[in-house]
C-alpha cells in the first residue's frame, strides 16, 4: 500500500474494538504470557471492558491500554486514532482547536489529546535515514517578499521548517 488514506483508515479502525485489537497486537506481537498458566496463551476480549482474559479462565486479565496515554481515557479510541491520523497526515499540522471541531469533543479534551500525541511523537525512536531520502523545506511566517537576510523594523524573520522521509519507510 503506497498511502494510508482516510478510506483505508475507516476500514481498519472503524470501531473501538478494532482499535483495541490493534493496540493489543502492537504491544504483544508474540502473544500474551499468562502468569497463572506460565506460558503464552490465547486471550479473548471481555465484553464491555477494554481488557482481555486468558482462554483457560481464571482471573488473569490484561489491558493493552495500561501504561499508555490511553490508560484511563473516557474518550473513544476511534477518536484518539483519528486524532493521531490527522496529526500525522496533515501537512501543515493541526491545532487543538481543529481537533475539537473534527472530533466533536470539548476544547479541554482536544488540547489534552493534542499534547499527549505530541509527547508520543517526540518520544519516538529516531534513527538515521539511509538509502533514498526525500527532503523538503519551507519558510513559515511573514510575507513572501521578506525572505531576505536583513530584517527591517518590527518584521520577524521567516522560520525554516524541514521534513525528511525515507522512500518507503520513515
VENDAFEN-V966014 format. One record per run of one state. SS is the DSSP state (hx for helix, st for strand, lp for the rest). FROM is the first residue (numbers start at 1). TO is the last residue. Records with the same first field share a line. If there is no record, write none. Layout:
SS=FROM-TO + FROM-TO
This chain:
lp=1-5 + 13-15 + 28-31 + 35-38 + 42-42 + 46-51 + 55-60 + 63-76 + 90-95 + 104-106 + 124-132 + 141-143 + 147-158 + 167-170
hx=6-12 + 16-27 + 77-89 + 96-103 + 107-123 + 144-146
st=32-34 + 39-41 + 43-45 + 52-54 + 61-62 + 133-140 + 159-166
